[in-house]
């Protein structure tokens, strides 16, 4: 059973921003995901932590939105850290080798401590 995608901004901790994604992210959700992530990137935080622990599935188009956010964040001297990858999402990132492109941590706490 698929769940509607949800993008929730948790706020900031120091110079870090945290975004939590939930549900299934399909092609039709990619533009909104990218817009929301770039809005947070535009706030000029040193690190953007994206928690994927509640994401059930993700298409390559949604993963591309994360890549664009990372590119913009790096241009500003910052980084994007992904955490909580599991199941289909972990497989997508491993098969596409995006797990080597992004810094990946097991959970949000580890991301904020890295």
C-alpha positions in Angstrom: 0.0 0.0 0.0 1.5 3.3 -1.0 1.6 6.3 1.2 1.3 9.9 0.0 4.6 11.6 0.1 5.3 14.2 2.8 8.1 16.6 3.1 8.5 18.1 6.6 11.1 20.6 7.7 12.1 19.9 11.3 14.0 23.1 11.7 17.6 23.9 12.5 20.2 22.7 15.0 23.1 25.1 15.1 24.1 25.6 11.5 22.3 22.4 10.3 18.9 22.1 8.7 16.9 18.8 8.8 14.2 17.7 6.4 12.2 14.5 7.0 10.6 12.7 4.0 7.8 10.1 4.4 5.9 7.9 2.0 6.4 7.0 -1.7 8.1 9.5 -4.0 7.3 9.1 -7.6 8.0 11.0 -10.8 5.1 13.4 -10.2 6.5 14.3 -6.7 10.0 15.2 -8.0 9.5 18.8 -8.8 7.9 19.6 -5.5 10.6 17.7 -3.7 13.3 19.6 -5.5 11.6 23.0 -4.9 11.3 22.3 -1.2 14.9 21.1 -0.8 16.2 24.1 -2.8 14.3 26.4 -0.6 16.1 25.0 2.5 19.4 25.1 0.6 18.8 28.8 -0.1 18.8 29.5 3.7 22.6 28.8 3.6 23.0 26.2 6.3 26.3 24.4 6.5 24.6 21.0 6.4 21.3 19.8 5.2 20.3 16.5 6.7 17.6 14.6 4.8 16.0 11.8 6.8 14.7 9.0 4.5 13.9 6.5 7.3 10.1 6.8 6.6 10.4 6.7 2.8 8.9 3.4 1.5 9.9 3.9 -2.2 11.6 6.4 -4.4 12.0 6.7 -8.2 15.2 7.8 -9.8 13.5 11.2 -10.6 13.0 11.8 -6.9 16.7 10.8 -6.3 17.7 13.3 -8.9 16.0 16.0 -6.8 18.4 15.1 -4.0 21.3 15.3 -6.4 20.3 18.8 -7.5 20.0 19.9 -3.9 23.5 18.5 -3.1 25.0 20.3 -6.1 23.5 23.6 -5.0 24.5 23.0 -1.4 28.1 22.3 -2.4 28.3 25.5 -4.5 27.6 27.3 -1.2 30.3 25.4 0.6 27.9 23.1 2.4 27.0 19.5 2.3 23.9 17.2 2.2 23.8 14.2 4.5 21.3 11.4 3.9 20.2 9.1 6.7 17.9 6.2 7.3 18.1 4.5 3.9 16.4 1.1 3.9 14.6 -1.3 1.7 13.9 -0.2 -1.9 15.5 3.2 -1.3 18.8 1.7 0.0 18.8 -0.6 -3.1 18.2 2.3 -5.4 21.1 4.2 -3.9 23.4 1.2 -3.9 22.6 0.1 -7.5 23.1 3.6 -8.8 26.1 4.1 -6.6 24.6 7.2 -5.1 25.5 5.9 -1.7 29.1 6.8 -2.7 28.0 10.2 -4.1 26.3 11.3 -0.9 27.4 11.1 2.7 25.1 8.5 4.3 24.6 7.8 8.0 22.4 5.2 9.7 20.2 7.8 11.4 19.6 11.5 12.1 21.6 11.6 15.3 24.7 10.2 13.5 24.2 12.7 10.7 24.1 15.6 13.1 27.1 14.4 15.0 29.2 13.8 11.9 
